[in-house]
């Protein structure tokens, strides 16, 4: 029987909320071929000529608006989850970031040196499959093993978008805002967006994704790697357990970048439409993330609130991600010992 260690991974964050740190982070992130899926020379030109000259300054200001005394919200909250999980299991557990620090490479090398460990269970903390999140984390772990010739088995925990225990934890964590006793008006599920080309490329059949308006509802092997199908399935499972009616929620996609065609509807357009349609007090949850980060705390809670109010809404409330919620800690701890 193998002696296993567990490596939890999340996306990452700059080390500091200043332009130089953000520039290094964006360069690493956007030069990943799984993020911008273009040949290296085109990717280098886009990043160097159109992103890095100006975006680090504005992004640094966004990070500054949510930075905590202890550091990046994503890293701080991830560390809290790690400590809570470590307290519930005897399995060696570490946390790494795909971009920035602590890196997957540094944490894998530490785990590989742990006495008796001959297997690493890689657990990307992304509920849904996407090349730019899940796959790139797996490929980075494989690269580290090859680079350092590690005599260790790599096992990958699959996307958990419809697991009963994950959905139950998600429902429990949102219950203070979404339950029969709370007279809420509407819930917006805001998922991180993806270019449609990413879905088509990830389709192993080559003939299913985005070929029809109801492709996500039609059975297909493509669903195992289809981000859109998986987020719709998460929503379906959640509303069933939470008891939401169809008129009580909407689905949208945030964080667009560049001019490519992205998944729709956009969160910005949906916020404006909901306000125009008479929704005054809106709840927003972001199930693509298990940890609050820039995309939730700044893009939704700050920018989204402004957009919603300017369109006629009164208040937007961001429901926190799972973070280190007790039920989520229990779920992750159980996965570590599977």
Secondary structure, DSSP 8 states (H G I E B T S, - for coil): ---EEEEEEEEEE-SSSSHHHHHHHHHHHHT-TTTS-S-HHHHHHIIIIIITTTHHHHHHHHHHHH-BTTB-HHHHHHHHHHHHHHTT-SSEEEEEEEEESSBHHHHHHHHHTSTT--EEEEEE--SS--IIIIIHHHHHHHHHHHHTT---EEEE----TT-HHHHHHHHHHHTTTSSTTS---EEEEEEE--BHHHHHHH-SSSSSTTSSTTGGGS--GGGGG-HHHHHHHHHHHHHHHHT--GGGEEEEEE---SSS-B-SSBHHHHHHHHHHTT--EEEEE-TT-SS--HHHHTIIIIIIHHHHHHTT--EEEE---STT-HHHHHHHHHHHT-
